[in-house]
Amino acid sequence: MLRAIAAIVKKDLKQAKRDPKFLGPSLIIPFVFLLVYTIMWTSLGGGESFACGLVVEDLSPEANDMANILENMVSTTNHTWFSIERYDPETADELYRNGELIAYILIPEGFGTNISLGQNATAVMFINNVNDDVVKNYVHRFEAAVLLYNQGAVYPDFDQSNAPIAIEESFSLAATPSNLEYMAAVAILLSLIACSLASQAMLTATEFETGALQDTLNSPTPRLALVIGRIIAAIPRSFSAILISAPVICFSMNIFPVGNLLILFGILLLTILALVPIGELIGMKIRNREQALLAAVLITVASFILGGGMAPIGLSPASIRIIMGILPTTHSFALWSRVFFLDTMLGLTTSALYLLGTWILMSAVVTHLMKKEVEHS
């Protein structure tokens, strides 16, 4: 069986060397996504898509003036300010703790009294620091509103010593990478995902078109040896995309992994194992090289978007997270982004086991389909 596996690996690697077109989607897709996302974020902003809560406990005219500034402020740039929604204290705190509200501003009781007595009043912003780029929009608006009210605290010093209102910001989570840093990191993994799916789908569909796979299936080669051999051959083929995309992305975006490189390598390996049988399944069902490539690319793009690739999963609605959890790519992105930005091994077991289970399940499905193909022919 080992000889059969070795022969299959050698054959698949030779074919990949003769036909390196599978690298095309692996290199184009991540860079296109990264370019589009960079343009989208820098030109359109990002914080306006998330509502900021406002709790007004004080009923004084001063508190009302401050609330009106927050709610009616107009940007002087081409960015639109994010929306402000009023809540009672209990609702705002509950939504905030459940992650449904990323931030809320509190104008506490005694706000107006302090100002009328010539004392310093404090407005507080509570922020779940899920993403630094989004947080900056919240903080900048809050600071701008306070500056408008004070008419005296001037950037960059923000001297609040003689101003009526002081700023207090309370961050409940540690800082996370910015959107562009996050996208740069996951673009590396996206390159590998595209290569794993597209190359295997193209290989299998091509062999069905030429009849080579039928000949192999009708040979005495065990089906399990065939599946294992094809998966092993896909490992160096998929890593070839990383060898090109990773250095370009890391050096051009000035972003480098913080976590353990061996663990990152293991995440890439688990991702390949989980996705190659899916690519095999695409090729077996479509059996046309061009159509299989198109299907693999579409599935890659859909999995990237639905799997949390466009933004950290913490920003996604709770109902969407359930769908995300089914996709193996979701677990790959979660593992990758966590280890890429944090030197940790905590919280990795569940997703790693899910990818391993996906590999075993999909390999069993492909093996069964190969047996049925032989019986059918």
Secondary structure, 3 states (H helix, E strand, C coil): CHHHHHHHHHHHHHHHHHCHHHHHHHHHHHHHHHHHHHHHHHHHCCHHHCCEEEEECCCCHHHHHHHHHHHHCCCCCCCCCCCEEECCHHHHHHHHHCCCCCEEEEECCCHHHHHHCCCCEEEEEEECCCCHHHHHHHHHHHHHHHHHHHCCCCCCCCCCCCCCEEEEEEECCCCCCCHHHHHHHHHHHHHHHHHHHHHHHHHHHHHHHHCHHHHHHHCCCCHHHHHHHHHHHHHHHHHHHHHHHHHHHHHHHCCCCCCCHHHHHHHHHHHHHHHHHHHHHHHHHHCCHHHHHHHHHHHHHHHHHHCCCCCCHHHCCHHHHHHHCCCHHHHHHHHHHHHHHCCCCCCCHHHHHHHHHHHHHHHHHHHHHHHHHHHHC
